[in-house]
Amino acid sequence: MPHNVEVPDYVIERIMAKRGKLHVFDKFDPTKTALIVIDMQNFFVAEVETAISICPNINRLADVVRGKGGVVAWVQLTVADEMDGPSLWPIYHDYFFTPEKMKAHKDGLTKGSEGHALFSDLVVKDEDIIALKNRFSSFIQGSSDLHDRLQEKDIENLLVAGTATNFCCETSARDAMMIGYRTVMVSDANAARYDEDHLAGLTTIWQSFGDVRTVDECINTLLAE
């Protein structure tokens, strides 16, 4: 089931007191906009109902973005280049897991493994960008080539979707804003394991790093003709 949460009143009050309006951005040039879909891989999605449930929303938004001349990018967390090869993120694997959990995480997110692949319900087109990252954030220095590839296409605006809302999606959205992108978290195209985690990611972004919009709002407001 998708998340069914409401942003707390105190967050709305802080937003209004800070900038005098609820939403940061009123309209995007679709041709300068990219939908960034983060970590919708078998390892993270296959047994997580909230993540599975957002696939239709991601596909619908991706169709609109492509149709209006924008870019769709699929980002995959990649922590090893080959099975039994060295970790691409040793400090994380060495300190934050039991040995068993570390092996499962590294093996499941090794390039070419079943866990590393994008979930089969997602519709990926030949013209889409496929980017591999080796940190939570897609935009922190050295994590991926996504920023360079978006700049080649003159992208200024990002719609962030994927999983988990409060980990890789939130950190990517934060860093994207910090380097100059107009950034929106798409509330019903992001998912976490728990409602509380999902809400935490959205409220943090909304207060200081970007906007929060639904798929319908992105289509009917931000990307409207």
C-alpha positions as CSV (number, residue, x, y, z in Angstrom):
1,M,0.0,0.0,0.0
2,P,1.2,3.6,-0.7
3,H,2.0,5.9,2.2
4,N,-1.0,7.7,3.7
5,V,0.5,10.6,5.7
6,E,-0.1,14.3,6.3
7,V,2.6,16.9,6.9
8,P,2.3,18.1,10.5
9,D,0.8,21.5,11.1
10,Y,3.9,22.8,12.7
11,V,5.9,22.1,9.5
12,I,3.3,24.0,7.4
13,E,3.5,26.9,9.9
14,R,7.3,27.1,9.7
15,I,7.2,27.1,5.9
16,M,4.6,29.9,5.8
17,A,6.5,31.9,8.4
18,K,9.8,31.5,6.5
19,R,8.7,32.3,2.9
20,G,5.0,33.4,3.0
21,K,3.8,30.7,0.6
22,L,3.5,26.9,0.8
23,H,5.3,26.0,-2.5
24,V,8.7,27.1,-3.6
25,F,8.3,26.7,-7.3
26,D,5.3,27.7,-9.5
27,K,6.4,26.4,-12.9
28,F,9.2,24.6,-14.6
29,D,10.4,24.7,-18.2
30,P,9.8,21.0,-19.1
31,T,12.8,20.9,-21.5
32,K,15.1,21.9,-18.6
33,T,13.6,19.3,-16.2
34,A,14.7,15.8,-15.3
35,L,12.9,13.1,-13.3
36,I,15.5,11.4,-11.2
37,V,14.4,7.9,-10.1
38,I,16.6,6.7,-7.3
39,D,17.4,3.1,-6.3
40,M,14.3,1.4,-7.6
41,Q,16.2,-1.8,-7.7
42,N,15.2,-5.4,-6.9
43,F,17.3,-5.3,-3.7
44,F,15.2,-2.4,-2.3
45,V,11.9,-2.9,-3.9
46,A,11.0,-6.5,-4.4
47,E,9.6,-7.2,-1.0
48,V,8.6,-3.7,0.1
49,E,5.0,-3.0,-0.7
50,T,5.3,0.8,-0.3
51,A,8.0,0.8,-2.9
52,I,6.2,-1.5,-5.3
53,S,3.1,0.7,-5.1
54,I,4.8,3.8,-6.5
55,C,5.9,2.2,-9.8
56,P,2.7,3.3,-11.7
57,N,3.2,6.8,-10.5
58,I,6.8,6.9,-11.5
59,N,5.9,5.5,-14.9
60,R,3.2,8.0,-15.5
61,L,5.3,11.0,-14.5
62,A,8.2,9.6,-16.6
63,D,5.9,9.5,-19.7
64,V,4.9,13.1,-19.2
65,V,8.5,14.3,-18.7
66,R,9.7,12.6,-21.8
67,G,6.7,13.8,-23.8
68,K,7.4,17.4,-22.9
69,G,11.1,17.2,-23.9
70,G,12.6,16.5,-20.5
71,V,14.9,13.8,-19.3
72,V,14.4,10.7,-17.2
73,A,17.3,9.3,-15.3
74,W,17.4,6.0,-13.4
75,V,20.0,5.9,-10.6
76,Q,21.3,2.6,-9.2
77,L,23.3,2.2,-6.0
78,T,26.4,0.2,-7.0
79,V,28.7,-0.9,-4.2
80,A,31.0,-3.4,-6.1
81,D,32.0,-3.9,-9.7
82,E,32.1,-7.6,-9.5
83,M,31.0,-10.4,-7.2
84,D,33.6,-10.9,-4.4
85,G,35.3,-7.7,-5.6
86,P,36.3,-4.9,-3.2
87,S,33.6,-2.6,-1.8
88,L,33.3,0.8,-3.5
89,W,32.2,2.2,-0.1
90,P,34.5,0.6,2.4
91,I,33.8,2.8,5.4
92,Y,30.1,2.0,5.2
93,H,30.6,-1.7,4.8
94,D,33.4,-1.9,7.4
95,Y,31.6,-0.1,10.2
96,F,27.9,-0.1,9.7
97,F,27.0,-3.8,9.2
98,T,27.5,-7.2,10.8
99,P,29.6,-9.4,8.5
100,E,26.5,-11.3,7.3
101,K,24.6,-8.1,6.6
102,M,27.6,-6.5,4.9
103,K,27.9,-9.5,2.5
104,A,24.2,-9.5,1.7
105,H,24.3,-5.7,1.0
106,K,27.4,-5.8,-1.1
107,D,26.4,-8.9,-3.1
108,G,22.9,-7.7,-3.6
109,L,24.1,-4.3,-5.0
110,T,27.0,-5.6,-7.1
111,K,26.8,-4.6,-10.8
112,G,25.2,-7.3,-12.8
113,S,23.5,-9.1,-9.9
114,E,19.7,-9.7,-9.7
115,G,19.4,-7.3,-6.8
116,H,21.2,-4.5,-8.6
117,A,18.7,-4.6,-11.6
118,L,15.8,-2.1,-11.8
119,F,12.5,-3.5,-10.7
120,S,10.6,-5.1,-13.6
121,D,7.4,-3.0,-13.2
122,L,9.3,0.2,-14.2
123,V,9.2,1.3,-17.9
124,V,12.7,2.3,-19.0
125,K,13.2,3.8,-22.4
126,D,16.3,3.7,-24.6
127,E,16.7,7.5,-24.5
128,D,16.8,7.5,-20.6
129,I,19.9,8.1,-18.6
130,I,21.2,5.1,-16.5
131,A,23.6,6.3,-13.8
132,L,25.4,4.3,-11.2
133,K,26.3,5.8,-7.8
134,N,28.4,4.5,-4.9
135,R,27.0,6.7,-2.1
136,F,23.6,7.6,-0.8
137,S,23.6,10.9,-2.6
138,S,23.7,11.0,-6.4
139,F,25.3,14.4,-6.4
140,I,28.1,14.3,-3.8
141,Q,31.5,14.6,-5.4
142,G,32.7,11.3,-6.8
143,S,29.5,9.4,-6.3
144,S,28.3,9.4,-9.9
145,D,28.5,11.1,-13.3
146,L,24.9,12.2,-13.1
147,H,25.5,15.9,-12.6
148,D,27.8,16.1,-15.6
149,R,25.3,14.2,-17.8
150,L,22.4,16.5,-16.7
151,Q,24.5,19.6,-17.4
152,E,25.2,18.4,-20.9
153,K,21.4,18.5,-21.4
154,D,21.0,21.9,-19.8
155,I,18.9,20.6,-16.9
156,E,18.0,23.1,-14.2
157,N,15.1,21.4,-12.5
158,L,14.8,18.1,-10.8
159,L,11.8,15.9,-9.8
160,V,13.1,13.4,-7.3
161,A,11.4,10.0,-7.0
162,G,12.4,6.5,-5.7
163,T,13.4,4.9,-2.5
164,A,14.1,5.3,0.3
165,T,12.5,8.7,0.8
166,N,14.6,9.5,3.9
167,F,17.9,8.0,2.7
168,C,19.1,8.2,-0.9
169,C,16.2,10.3,-2.1
170,E,16.5,12.9,0.6
171,T,20.3,13.1,0.5
172,S,20.3,13.4,-3.3
173,A,17.7,16.2,-3.2
174,R,19.6,18.1,-0.5
175,D,22.9,18.0,-2.5
176,A,21.1,18.8,-5.7
177,M,19.8,22.0,-4.2
178,M,23.1,22.8,-2.7
179,I,24.8,22.8,-6.1
180,G,22.1,24.8,-7.8
181,Y,19.2,22.7,-9.0
182,R,15.6,23.7,-8.4
183,T,14.5,20.5,-6.6
184,V,11.1,18.9,-5.9
185,M,10.5,15.7,-4.0
186,V,7.4,13.9,-5.5
187,S,5.5,12.8,-2.5
188,D,3.6,9.9,-4.1
189,A,6.5,8.7,-6.2
190,N,8.8,8.3,-3.2
191,A,8.6,5.5,-0.7
192,A,10.2,4.2,2.5
193,R,9.6,1.1,4.6
194,Y,7.6,3.1,7.2
195,D,5.3,6.0,7.1
196,E,7.3,7.9,9.7
197,D,10.5,7.6,7.7
198,H,8.8,8.7,4.5
199,L,7.3,11.8,6.3
200,A,10.7,12.7,7.9
201,G,12.3,12.8,4.5
202,L,9.6,15.0,3.0
203,T,9.4,17.5,5.8
204,T,13.1,18.0,6.0
205,I,13.3,18.8,2.3
206,W,10.2,21.0,2.3
207,Q,11.4,23.3,5.0
208,S,14.8,24.3,3.6
209,F,16.0,22.3,0.5
210,G,13.2,22.2,-2.0
211,D,9.5,21.7,-2.7
212,V,7.2,18.7,-2.1
213,R,4.5,18.0,-4.8
214,T,2.3,15.1,-5.9
215,V,2.5,13.5,-9.3
216,D,-0.6,15.3,-10.3
217,E,0.7,18.7,-9.2
218,C,3.9,18.1,-11.1
219,I,2.0,17.3,-14.2
220,N,-0.8,19.9,-13.9
221,T,1.1,22.8,-12.3
222,L,4.9,22.6,-12.6
223,L,5.0,21.2,-16.2
224,A,1.7,22.7,-17.5
225,E,1.8,24.4,-20.9
